[in-house]
Amino acid sequence: MKKIIVSRSSSGWTAAFYSNGTPDKEISSIMGTHILPCPFTAAASADLVIGTVRARNPEAEVVIGQS
């Protein structure tokens, strides 16, 4: 199962990609890491971020948390 954990920091939002409970190897091999910045500032609402990430990743569970 794919899971994406989105987290907000003072500089913006990040998304951590997991597959079956471990860092997603496909994302890591392409991007060099499984934690990627999102195109949202810290001022963006959690609802906006979650909704956008879910819409673009319908196969994944998307949650807010700490990566």
N, C-alpha and C positions, 0 to 999 in steps of 0.2 A: 504494500500500500504506500502510495505517495503522500507526504505530508509537508506542508510549507508553514513555517512559523514566522510571522511578521512581527517585528519589534520596532519600537520608536526610541530614538535617542535624541539628544539635543540638536544633532545635525540632520536628522531625517529618519527615514524608515529603511529597514533591511529585511530581506527574506532569506531564511535558512531552509534549504531543500533537503529532505530526507526520503529514503526509500527503505521500507521494511525496518525502520528504527535506526538506521545508520545514515551518515552523510551520503547524499546521492552521488554515486560514482560517475554517472554520465555528465551531470552538471559540473562536478569537480574536474573531470578530464577536459571539458571544453573551456571552462572559465578559470580553472586553477584554484577554485575554492567552491564550497557549497553555500557560502553566505554572500549574497549579492545586494548591492544598494538598490533601492526602489526609487522611481522617479517622483518622489513626494518629499516635500519639506516636512519638518517636524510639526508644522501648523496644520497639516492635512488630518482630517478626522479618521479615526479608526474604521468607521463604517465605509468611508470612501476607499481606503486602502484595501480592506478585506473584500469589498465588493469587486473592485478592479482585479485583484489577484485571483479571486475565485472565477471570475468571468474568463480569464485567460488560461486558467488551469483547472478545467472542470473535472479532471480525473483525480485531483488531489484534495485532501482535507486541508483547509486553510484555517489557521487559528492565530490568535494574538498571544504572545508570550515572550519569553526571553530565549534568544538563540544561543 
